[in-house]
Amino acid sequence: MSQRELLLVLSHAHGCSACRERLLSDPAPLLRSRPLTEAEKSTLTRLKFEDFITPELLAHATGCTMAELDRYRDEPVVRLRHL
């Protein structure tokens, strides 16, 4: 299961406006090489700008919990690895 990868992508996109814009405008190239399930890719492609306004909205839009997003927010790989 690639839940970790999904949370890494979400956490990074929430904090990095350039990567968030790329994810929202054309997600296919960004997600192609990521070890995500089809359901996770589908979740990411359905996201809208409004879903990133607060962590609560992002958690609700993706089915993740706030605790999961919080746990990954400060991971070094989230802060350093662009999408």
Stockholm file with secondary structure:
# STOCKHOLM 1.0

chainA/1-83         MSQRELLLVLSHAHGCSACRERLLSDPAPLLRSRPLTEAEKSTLTRLKFEDFITPELLAHATGCTMAELDRYRDEPVVRLRHL
#=GR chainA/1-83 SS CCHHHHHHHHHHHHHCHHHHHHHHHCHHHHHHTSCCCHHHHHHHHTCCGGGGSSHHHHHHHHTCCHHHHHHHHTCHHHHHCCC
#=GC SS_cons        CCHHHHHHHHHHHHHCHHHHHHHHHCHHHHHHTSCCCHHHHHHHHTCCGGGGSSHHHHHHHHTCCHHHHHHHHTCHHHHHCCC
//
